[in-house]
Each structure stands twice: as C-alpha cells, then as structure tokens.
C-alpha cells in the first residue's frame, strides 16, 4: 500500500512540474524587494505569517466550530498548478466554509502548500512559540458576497485556513487508501488561533482573516521529502522548489478558544484534500 501511495504521489508531482508556470518571474525576487514590488501592503502593519505566542493568545468565545460544505466531494478539485512558487489546487465552485467566528459564509477558492527542504529543514509559514513545522497547508476562501477584486480590498475579504503538517507515521493516509474516504480523525476543527493578517505573497493584501489550527496533520517523512526533491520551479531542468515560505512578520493580536470551552468535537471529513489529491486524483 505504501509503495502504491509513493508511486501515485511521484506521478502526481511529476505531473505538476510539467504544467506551465504562470508566475515564474516572481520566484527570483527576494522577499526583501517585495515592498518595492507591492508598496501598498508588503511593508504594512498587519502582515503574515507571524509567530503565534500561545501564552499571549486571548480567549474569545465567538470562535466557534467551522462548517465545511462539500469538502468530501472530490469532484470539487478542478486543477493542480505549479505556480513556480507553490503547488496550488483550484476548487470548482461549491465548496464553502462558515462558522468559525467568521462574519459570513466564504467560498473556497484554492489550497496550496508551503515547505522547506525535506523533513529535516522545516518550511511552515506560521510558527508556534518559535516552532516551525515541516509544511503548512493553506486553504484560501473569499467572502461569498464579494468578487475577488472587492475581497482583496476588504479587511476581512479573505479567510485563510492554515494546517501544519509534520512527520509521523499516520494511519490517516492508510485510511484514505483503504476506504477511499477522507479521514475523520486527523484535525480537530474546533481548536485554532485567529488573527487578522495578510496574503503571504505580493501584493500582501491586508485582507485576510487567518485561522491556524492547533492540531497538525501527520504524514510520512517520505511524503514531505518528495515535495523538495521532485517539484521544480519551472520544468525538470530548473531548480528544485525549496523553502517555499515567507519569513515571520511583526506580531499581531491572537485569539483562541478558552481552555474551558467545550465545543463539540464533531469529526470531520476534511482537509487532507492535499493528500486526497496527490494520492488519489491524479
Ligand atoms: Zn500560503
């Protein structure tokens, strides 16, 4: 089973590298140059990612459970693109998130990944008490009531969900392979950090309600290593795509559930959309 997974995953990632690269020009621009590239926001005061200091996170009783709509429908995965900066997967219309203390329903647009250089050089964007995880999955959503242009100008126009990914032998992926069903046990959708921040790539729009889940997704070391050993910036003769993350920005006020809150811990057929994709779809 693991061998099968690895072969499928390898095929998927090779396929990714063959897809034309839309934003390759950007990848050579050092992030210290971003304020020149996008002066309106990249030098702003609510930039992402941040280091989350758990002891400073204030309790907020409005941070309720999320509802994910259509997230167990694999037909929603539209296409996978190597942007030259990440591997990005676009949703067909229909996937939505609500609850989670968000001001309204948000439509899910895409998800993508951040990574370092193999499992030994971590590459999550957010850190928690200084700890950087091997990878981070971001699901990007926009207010259903706005178009994307409007959302990018609204202080809460986008909602990004961040999931840390780390190494551990996990039954989750085996469950997927064996039962063709996204795991119901991997991430507790009721426990997360919340702050107001930005896109982590230019134009760094300060339009993002960030949610960073406390529980990490556990995957095999081999899966994490594959991203930095098989995904190229633009075709197989170009450099490998490694250290795909922005550096830590200035602290922002962070809130979380109070430790005494007892939000029902409903199971979730969530997110390991990334894994479902690489394992099964392509
Ligand atoms: Zn991201």
Boltz pocket constraint, residues with backbone or C-beta under 6 A from the ligand:
constraints:
  - pocket:
      binder: B
      contacts: [[A, 112], [A, 113], [A, 114], [A, 138], [A, 200]]
      max_distance: 6.0
